[in-house]
Amino acid sequence: MARFVILIVQSVLLLVAMVFSMSESRFYPFKKYHVLLVDNLPDSDELDIQCTSDKIGNKDQTLNGFGQTFEFGFREDYFGSISFNCNLWYYSGDQEHHVNFNAFANNKHFITSCGDTCKWTVTVEGIHFYNADKGEDELFYQWDN
């Protein structure tokens, strides 16, 4: 009988946690993270951004100049399984440049390096990641073309 009661209590707690994970309540029990993309391409280059998560959906934006930013926030789910994969495109003359990268993953190394905000700076050289643990930008990804 005691095992049954414990099982019921655990089930109710799991259900409550799952309900909170689907709401936008200010009493949300899971940590909030942000992804920040900073456009440091020349002013004439348009930057198209598409970030996707199988748990949350798409976050799309177009930036049109140096210094513009795109930021989105989300809360981790009960299972700690949210990740965001981003595709970026920009055109220089008639040449398309593209990169696909993991902008957020819930693992200890990644979260330690990000802090609360995973900051990515986009340059003609590639995609730079701000490593909060080291306090410096690092070139992480280069354009496909």
Contacts in CASP RR format, 6 or more apart in sequence:
PFRMAT RR
TARGET T0000
AUTHOR 0000-0000-0000
METHOD contacts of the structure
MODEL  1
MARFVILIVQSVLLLVAMVFSMSESRFYPFKKYHVLLVDNLPDSDELDIQ
CTSDKIGNKDQTLNGFGQTFEFGFREDYFGSISFNCNLWYYSGDQEHHVN
FNAFANNKHFITSCGDTCKWTVTVEGIHFYNADKGEDELFYQWDN
14 78 0 8 1.000
17 29 0 8 1.000
17 78 0 8 1.000
18 78 0 8 1.000
20 27 0 8 1.000
20 28 0 8 1.000
20 29 0 8 1.000
20 30 0 8 1.000
21 28 0 8 1.000
21 29 0 8 1.000
21 30 0 8 1.000
21 75 0 8 1.000
21 77 0 8 1.000
21 78 0 8 1.000
28 75 0 8 1.000
30 75 0 8 1.000
30 76 0 8 1.000
30 77 0 8 1.000
30 78 0 8 1.000
31 75 0 8 1.000
31 76 0 8 1.000
31 116 0 8 1.000
32 73 0 8 1.000
32 74 0 8 1.000
32 75 0 8 1.000
32 76 0 8 1.000
32 116 0 8 1.000
33 73 0 8 1.000
33 74 0 8 1.000
33 75 0 8 1.000
33 76 0 8 1.000
33 104 0 8 1.000
33 111 0 8 1.000
33 114 0 8 1.000
33 116 0 8 1.000
33 117 0 8 1.000
33 118 0 8 1.000
34 71 0 8 1.000
34 72 0 8 1.000
34 73 0 8 1.000
34 74 0 8 1.000
34 116 0 8 1.000
34 117 0 8 1.000
34 118 0 8 1.000
35 51 0 8 1.000
35 59 0 8 1.000
35 71 0 8 1.000
35 72 0 8 1.000
35 73 0 8 1.000
35 84 0 8 1.000
35 86 0 8 1.000
35 103 0 8 1.000
35 104 0 8 1.000
35 117 0 8 1.000
35 118 0 8 1.000
35 120 0 8 1.000
36 69 0 8 1.000
36 70 0 8 1.000
36 71 0 8 1.000
36 117 0 8 1.000
36 118 0 8 1.000
36 119 0 8 1.000
36 120 0 8 1.000
37 49 0 8 1.000
37 61 0 8 1.000
37 63 0 8 1.000
37 69 0 8 1.000
37 70 0 8 1.000
37 71 0 8 1.000
37 86 0 8 1.000
37 88 0 8 1.000
37 103 0 8 1.000
37 120 0 8 1.000
37 121 0 8 1.000
37 122 0 8 1.000
38 67 0 8 1.000
38 68 0 8 1.000
38 69 0 8 1.000
38 119 0 8 1.000
38 120 0 8 1.000
38 121 0 8 1.000
38 122 0 8 1.000
39 47 0 8 1.000
39 63 0 8 1.000
39 65 0 8 1.000
39 66 0 8 1.000
39 67 0 8 1.000
39 68 0 8 1.000
39 69 0 8 1.000
39 70 0 8 1.000
39 122 0 8 1.000
40 66 0 8 1.000
40 67 0 8 1.000
40 121 0 8 1.000
40 122 0 8 1.000
40 123 0 8 1.000
41 47 0 8 1.000
41 65 0 8 1.000
41 66 0 8 1.000
41 90 0 8 1.000
41 122 0 8 1.000
41 123 0 8 1.000
41 124 0 8 1.000
42 65 0 8 1.000
42 66 0 8 1.000
42 124 0 8 1.000
43 65 0 8 1.000
43 66 0 8 1.000
45 65 0 8 1.000
45 90 0 8 1.000
45 91 0 8 1.000
45 92 0 8 1.000
46 62 0 8 1.000
46 63 0 8 1.000
46 64 0 8 1.000
46 65 0 8 1.000
46 90 0 8 1.000
46 91 0 8 1.000
47 62 0 8 1.000
47 63 0 8 1.000
47 64 0 8 1.000
47 65 0 8 1.000
47 68 0 8 1.000
47 88 0 8 1.000
47 89 0 8 1.000
47 90 0 8 1.000
47 122 0 8 1.000
48 62 0 8 1.000
48 88 0 8 1.000
48 89 0 8 1.000
48 90 0 8 1.000
49 59 0 8 1.000
49 60 0 8 1.000
49 61 0 8 1.000
49 62 0 8 1.000
49 63 0 8 1.000
49 70 0 8 1.000
49 86 0 8 1.000
49 87 0 8 1.000
49 88 0 8 1.000
50 58 0 8 1.000
50 59 0 8 1.000
50 60 0 8 1.000
50 86 0 8 1.000
50 87 0 8 1.000
50 88 0 8 1.000
51 58 0 8 1.000
51 59 0 8 1.000
51 60 0 8 1.000
51 72 0 8 1.000
51 84 0 8 1.000
51 85 0 8 1.000
51 86 0 8 1.000
51 87 0 8 1.000
51 103 0 8 1.000
52 58 0 8 1.000
52 59 0 8 1.000
52 84 0 8 1.000
52 85 0 8 1.000
52 86 0 8 1.000
53 59 0 8 1.000
53 74 0 8 1.000
53 82 0 8 1.000
53 83 0 8 1.000
53 84 0 8 1.000
53 85 0 8 1.000
55 77 0 8 1.000
55 81 0 8 1.000
55 82 0 8 1.000
56 74 0 8 1.000
56 82 0 8 1.000
56 84 0 8 1.000
59 70 0 8 1.000
59 72 0 8 1.000
59 84 0 8 1.000
61 70 0 8 1.000
63 69 0 8 1.000
63 70 0 8 1.000
71 117 0 8 1.000
74 82 0 8 1.000
74 84 0 8 1.000
76 82 0 8 1.000
76 106 0 8 1.000
80 106 0 8 1.000
81 106 0 8 1.000
82 104 0 8 1.000
82 106 0 8 1.000
83 102 0 8 1.000
83 104 0 8 1.000
83 105 0 8 1.000
83 106 0 8 1.000
84 102 0 8 1.000
84 103 0 8 1.000
84 104 0 8 1.000
85 100 0 8 1.000
85 101 0 8 1.000
85 102 0 8 1.000
85 103 0 8 1.000
86 100 0 8 1.000
86 101 0 8 1.000
86 102 0 8 1.000
86 103 0 8 1.000
86 120 0 8 1.000
87 98 0 8 1.000
87 99 0 8 1.000
87 100 0 8 1.000
88 98 0 8 1.000
88 99 0 8 1.000
88 100 0 8 1.000
88 101 0 8 1.000
88 122 0 8 1.000
88 127 0 8 1.000
89 96 0 8 1.000
89 97 0 8 1.000
89 98 0 8 1.000
90 96 0 8 1.000
90 97 0 8 1.000
90 122 0 8 1.000
91 97 0 8 1.000
92 124 0 8 1.000
95 145 0 8 1.000
96 145 0 8 1.000
97 143 0 8 1.000
97 144 0 8 1.000
97 145 0 8 1.000
98 143 0 8 1.000
98 144 0 8 1.000
98 145 0 8 1.000
99 126 0 8 1.000
99 127 0 8 1.000
99 141 0 8 1.000
99 142 0 8 1.000
99 143 0 8 1.000
99 144 0 8 1.000
101 120 0 8 1.000
101 127 0 8 1.000
101 140 0 8 1.000
101 141 0 8 1.000
103 118 0 8 1.000
103 120 0 8 1.000
104 110 0 8 1.000
104 114 0 8 1.000
104 118 0 8 1.000
110 118 0 8 1.000
112 133 0 8 1.000
113 129 0 8 1.000
113 131 0 8 1.000
113 132 0 8 1.000
113 133 0 8 1.000
113 134 0 8 1.000
114 132 0 8 1.000
115 132 0 8 1.000
115 133 0 8 1.000
117 132 0 8 1.000
118 129 0 8 1.000
119 129 0 8 1.000
119 130 0 8 1.000
120 127 0 8 1.000
120 128 0 8 1.000
120 129 0 8 1.000
120 130 0 8 1.000
120 140 0 8 1.000
121 127 0 8 1.000
121 128 0 8 1.000
121 130 0 8 1.000
121 137 0 8 1.000
122 128 0 8 1.000
125 139 0 8 1.000
125 142 0 8 1.000
126 139 0 8 1.000
126 141 0 8 1.000
126 142 0 8 1.000
126 143 0 8 1.000
127 139 0 8 1.000
127 140 0 8 1.000
127 141 0 8 1.000
127 142 0 8 1.000
128 137 0 8 1.000
128 138 0 8 1.000
128 139 0 8 1.000
128 140 0 8 1.000
129 137 0 8 1.000
129 138 0 8 1.000
129 140 0 8 1.000
130 136 0 8 1.000
130 137 0 8 1.000
131 137 0 8 1.000
131 138 0 8 1.000
END
